[in-house]
Amino acid sequence: MKEKDFLSFLVDETLKLQISGEAELSSLELKLRDYGLMFFRGEFVPQLQILRFRTTFGILDIPINWSVFAIDTVKTMGKKSTLDHVVDDENDSDHLLSVLRSVWPDHLEKILITHAEGFCYVVGLRIGEDSHLHDLLNPTEFLSAA
C-alpha cells in the first residue's frame, strides 16, 4: 500500500464522517462493547496529519508517522495489507503501552491498534482478554463459519 493511497483513504473517510454528522457505532465498536474491552476511537485530522483520540484523561493526538501508527509500518500478510498492530512488552519501543498503563484503571497486558470504518481504535487488553484477539483480527472467519 502506498503512502498517498492510505492518506487519500483517511481523508476521504474523514470527509464522509464529517458530512454525514455523528457516525453510527461500527460493528467493531459494538463487538468491543459486547466483549467489555476498553478502547479509544480516534479520527484522522488531515490539516495536522494526526490521529486524535478523545479519552477520559483528555485529548490524545498522535502523529501518523509515529511508531505503529506510521504508514510505512503497514504489514503484508500474504497478499492482504493490514493496519492492525499488537503492542506488548516485547515491542513497545515508544513506550505507548507503558503510558496507557498509567492512565487506564486496570492492568493492561497488550494493546491492539486497528482501523474500522474511517476510525482508528486503540484497544486495551487486560490479562486473559487476549483471547479476543483472534476474533478481532479475523472477523470474517466467524461470518463464514455461521
C-alpha positions as CSV (number, residue, x, y, z in Angstrom):
1,M,0.0,0.0,0.0
2,K,1.4,3.4,-1.0
3,E,1.5,6.3,1.4
4,K,-0.5,8.5,-0.9
5,D,-3.2,5.8,-1.2
6,F,-3.5,5.5,2.6
7,L,-3.6,9.2,3.1
8,S,-6.3,9.6,0.5
9,F,-8.3,6.9,2.2
10,L,-8.0,8.6,5.6
11,V,-9.0,12.0,4.1
12,D,-12.0,10.5,2.2
13,E,-13.2,8.6,5.2
14,T,-12.9,11.7,7.4
15,L,-14.8,13.9,5.0
16,K,-17.6,11.3,4.7
17,L,-17.9,11.2,8.5
18,Q,-18.0,15.0,8.8
19,I,-20.6,15.3,6.0
20,S,-22.9,12.6,7.5
21,G,-22.7,14.1,11.0
22,E,-22.3,11.8,14.0
23,A,-21.3,8.3,12.9
24,E,-23.2,5.3,13.9
25,L,-21.4,2.7,16.0
26,S,-19.4,0.4,13.8
27,S,-19.6,-3.4,14.0
28,L,-16.1,-3.3,15.6
29,E,-17.2,-0.9,18.2
30,L,-20.3,-2.9,19.0
31,K,-18.1,-6.0,19.3
32,L,-15.6,-4.2,21.7
33,R,-18.5,-3.1,23.9
34,D,-20.0,-6.6,23.9
35,Y,-16.7,-8.0,25.0
36,G,-16.3,-5.3,27.6
37,L,-13.0,-4.1,26.3
38,M,-11.6,-0.7,27.0
39,F,-10.9,1.3,23.8
40,F,-10.3,4.8,22.4
41,R,-11.7,5.8,19.0
42,G,-9.6,8.3,17.0
43,E,-10.2,10.2,13.8
44,F,-7.7,11.5,11.3
45,V,-7.2,15.3,11.2
46,P,-5.8,16.0,7.8
47,Q,-4.7,19.6,8.4
48,L,-2.4,18.4,11.3
49,Q,-1.6,14.9,10.0
50,I,-2.5,13.4,13.3
51,L,-4.9,10.8,14.8
52,R,-7.0,12.5,17.5
53,F,-8.4,10.4,20.3
54,R,-10.9,11.8,22.8
55,T,-10.2,9.9,26.1
56,T,-11.3,10.0,29.7
57,F,-8.0,11.8,30.5
58,G,-8.2,14.4,27.7
59,I,-7.4,14.6,24.1
60,L,-4.6,12.4,22.8
61,D,-3.0,13.5,19.5
62,I,-0.6,11.1,17.8
63,P,1.2,12.0,14.5
64,I,0.5,9.5,11.8
65,N,4.3,8.9,11.3
66,W,4.8,7.8,14.9
67,S,5.7,4.2,15.7
68,V,2.9,1.7,15.0
69,F,0.7,4.4,13.6
70,A,3.2,5.1,10.8
71,I,2.0,4.4,7.3
72,D,5.3,2.6,6.5
73,T,4.7,0.0,9.2
74,V,1.8,-1.5,7.2
75,K,2.3,-5.2,7.4
76,T,1.7,-7.5,4.5
77,M,0.2,-10.9,5.3
78,G,0.2,-12.8,2.0
79,K,-1.5,-10.5,-0.5
80,K,-3.5,-8.6,2.1
81,S,-2.2,-5.5,3.8
82,T,-3.2,-4.9,7.4
83,L,-3.1,-1.9,9.6
84,D,-3.5,-4.0,12.8
85,H,-0.7,-4.0,15.4
86,V,-0.5,-5.7,18.7
87,V,1.8,-3.9,21.2
88,D,3.1,-5.8,24.2
89,D,6.2,-5.5,26.5
90,E,8.4,-7.1,23.8
91,N,7.7,-4.5,21.1
92,D,6.8,-1.3,23.0
93,S,9.7,0.7,21.6
94,D,7.9,4.1,22.0
95,H,6.5,3.2,25.5
96,L,2.9,3.7,24.4
97,L,1.8,0.7,26.4
98,S,3.7,2.0,29.4
99,V,1.9,5.3,29.2
100,L,-1.5,3.8,28.7
101,R,-0.9,1.5,31.7
102,S,-0.5,4.6,33.9
103,V,-3.9,6.1,32.8
104,W,-6.2,3.1,32.3
105,P,-7.6,1.8,35.6
106,D,-6.8,-1.9,35.1
107,H,-3.5,-3.6,34.3
108,L,-3.0,-3.8,30.6
109,E,-1.2,-6.8,29.1
110,K,-1.4,-5.6,25.4
111,I,-2.9,-3.0,23.2
112,L,-4.4,-3.6,19.8
113,I,-4.3,-0.8,17.2
114,T,-6.8,-1.3,14.4
115,H,-8.9,0.5,11.9
116,A,-12.6,0.3,11.0
117,E,-15.0,2.5,9.0
118,G,-12.7,5.5,8.9
119,F,-11.6,5.5,12.6
120,C,-8.5,4.2,14.4
121,Y,-9.1,2.2,17.5
122,V,-6.7,1.7,20.4
123,V,-8.0,-1.3,22.3
124,G,-6.7,-2.2,25.8
125,L,-6.4,-5.9,26.6
126,R,-6.1,-6.9,30.2
127,I,-4.7,-10.2,31.3
128,G,-6.8,-13.0,29.9
129,E,-8.5,-10.8,27.3
130,D,-6.0,-11.5,24.6
131,S,-8.3,-14.5,23.7
132,H,-10.4,-11.9,21.9
133,L,-7.5,-11.0,19.6
134,H,-8.2,-13.8,17.1
135,D,-11.8,-12.7,16.6
136,L,-10.9,-9.0,16.4
137,L,-8.1,-9.6,13.9
138,N,-10.1,-12.2,11.8
139,P,-13.8,-11.0,11.9
140,T,-14.7,-12.7,8.6
141,E,-13.8,-16.2,9.9
142,F,-16.8,-16.1,12.2
143,L,-19.1,-14.9,9.5
144,S,-18.0,-17.7,7.0
145,A,-18.5,-20.3,9.7
146,A,-22.0,-19.2,10.6
